[in-house]
Amino acid sequence: MLRRRILALVLVFCFCSFSCVYSQSSPQAPVSGEQRKTSEPYTGDLSIFDSEGRDERLQINRVIDILGIIPGKNVADIGAGSGWFTVRAARKTGEAGLVYAVDINPEAIHYIHDRAEKEHLRNVKTILSKTDDPLLPAGSVDSVLLLKTYHEVAEPIVLLRNLRAALRPGAKVGIIDRNGDGENHGVAKDVVIREATEAGYKLAEQYDFVKGDKMDYFLVLVPRE
């Protein structure tokens, strides 16, 4: 009888010890909103973004129409790079409108500032932003575009949340990117939609006409009420 009791105690002790070790060493399930892989922000020659034929490949005039960019409207170009989209939006909005060229790279900001002066665009305002905050004024924009930039955003959910305060009623947020794994200069469309939903947006429209490389997509988001 004594031997049986001792054996039972030993078994209980071993089971508890194993359970404790297993619970400490077992991999944990991913936490919602956990940071995903991203690509390194581009810091090379900015003129690469002004490649010949890019307007036609991305059908940028159609993008502008879908985002409601018309004379008198205010636009934010987040991840503006060389200002390729900035100058096109600025010409469309005219002097009654305003285009914010937003980028985390000081070189890009200087480049766009000089470009706007050379092209006599007085309705362009540059903003050196943070990686998780575009630093746009509250209630300042009617349309936003992140053009081949979203895959470089390290904290996309935080960025989108911080963007909301800058949106005017009826504002649209466009994201053009390519399917990828986050670190190969692309991010899956479903990942973008999921992150946007977590940040308080809903998908209003989606298109695939910007597939210049057969992998691009164009999402239009609006804030959830």
N, C-alpha and C positions, 0 to 999 in steps of 0.2 A: 504493500500500500504506500509506504514511504517513497519507494523508488518511483512509483507512478506519479506521485505528487511532484517529485523533483523533476522528472522528465517533462511534465506538463508545464512547470514554471520555466524550464529552459526553452521549450518551444515557443511559449508566449514571448519571452525576452527576445529570442532571435527574430520572431515575426515583427515585433515592434521596432527593433533596431533596423531591420531591412526596410520597413515602411518609411521610417524617418529618413534614412539615407536616400531612398528612391525619390521621396518627395522633394528633397533638396537638390538632387542631381538631374531630375527629369527636365527636359526643355519646356519652357513656358510657351503658351500660345501667344501669338503676336497680339499686341495691344492695339486697339482701334486708334488710328491716327499716328501710328509708329512711323518714324522717318523712313522714307523709301530711298532707293538709289536715285541719284541725280547726275547729270553731266556737268563737267567743269565749265563755268562761264567762259565764253569766247573772249580772248584778249588780243587777237591777231590783227591783221590788216582789215580795217573796217570797210574799205572800198569793195571787198569781196561781195558784200550784200547788194551792191548795185550792178549785178551781172546782167548782161544784155538778155532781154526776153523774159525777165522775171515777172513783169506786169502781166504778160500773157499766160505764163505758166500758172500763176496763182490767181488769175482772173480778178485782180485786185479791185477793179471798178465794180464788179459784182459784189465783192465783199463789202465795199464802202456803201453800196446801196442797201444791202441787207442790214447793216449796222445803223442805218438811218443817219449817215453822215451827210448833212446838207448845209447850205450856207447859214451861218449864225449859230451852229451847234459847237459844243465844246467836246474835245476828244482827248483821250489819254493813250499814248503809245508806250506800253510798258515793256521794257527790254528793247529800247529804241535802236540800239546799235549805231548804225551810220546815219539814221534818220530817214531811211528809205521810205518807210510808210509815213513818217511824220510830215515830210514835205508834200506828199500826195494828199494827205488829209488836210493839210493847211491850205492847199490850193482849192480844195473842195469847200471848206467852211468859209473861206474868204475872211476879210478883215473884221467882219462882225462876229466871227467865231474865234476859238482859241484851241491850240493843240499843245498839250503837255507832253514833252519828250522825256520819258522817265528811264533812268538806267543807273545801275550800281557802279558802273565803270566811269571814273572821272575823265578818261580819255575820250569816251563816247560823248560825254556831255560837252566837252570842248569842241569836238568835231562837229556836232550838230549845231552848236551856237555859231561857229564860223560858217557853216553851210547855210544856215538860215539868213545870215547877213549877206552872203554872196548872192543868194537867190532872192533877196529883197522880200523875205517873208517876216512881216512884223507880228504875226499872230502865233509865233512859236515861243513857248516858255520851257526851258530845260529844268529838270529836277534831278539832283543827285540823291537817289533813294537809298533805303536800307534793303537788305536781302529779304526781309519779311514785311516790309511796309513801303508802299509807293510814295508816301508822304504827300499825297494830293490834298488840296484844300477840301473842306467839307462841302458837300452839295455842289461840286464844281464841274462834273462831266456828264454828258449824255451818252457817250459811246466809249468803249475801251477795246483795245486789241492787244493780245499777246501773240506776236507772230514768231513762231519757231523759237519760243523763249521758255515756255512752261516747263520743259524737261530740265531746265537749268535751275529752277526755283527750289531751294533746299527746304523751305517750309511753306508749301503751296497753300495749305489750309489756313495758316495764319495770315499769309499775304491776302488771300481772297476775303477773309474776315475784315482785315484792316482796310481793304478797298471799299467795302460797302458804304462807309460814311461819306465817301466822295461821290456816290452815285445819285443822280437826280431821279425824280419819278419817271418811270418808263425807260430808264437806261438799259443798254444791252452790253454784255461783256462777251467779246469774241475770242476764241482760242483756236489758232491754227498750229497744228503740230503733226508729227509723223508717229506712227506706231513703233514702239520700241520698248526696251526694258528699263528705261530711266537713265542709264549711264552710257547709252550708245547714241546720244543726241536724238532721242525719241522717247515717248511714253505712251502706253496703251490708252486708247480712247476711254475704255471702261474705267480705268484708274482715275482719269481726269473727272469723269462724271461723278464717281464716288466721292472724290475729295471735294468737289464743288458742292455736292449735296450736304456733306458734313459741315461745310463752311456757310451754309444757309442759302444756297442757290438752287435753282431747278433748271433742267434742260428745256429750252424753248424751241430750238431748232437744231438740226444737224445736217451737214452737207458733205459730199465727197468730190465736188467739182474742182477742188484745189489740188488734186492728186497729180502734181507735176512729176513726182517720182513714184507714182502708183501706191504711195503709202500715206499720203497726207489726209487729214480730216479737218473740218471746220465746225466747231461747236459754238452755239449761241446760248449764253446763260442769262438768266434774270434773277434778281433777289426773290426769295420766297417771302410772302407777306406774313 
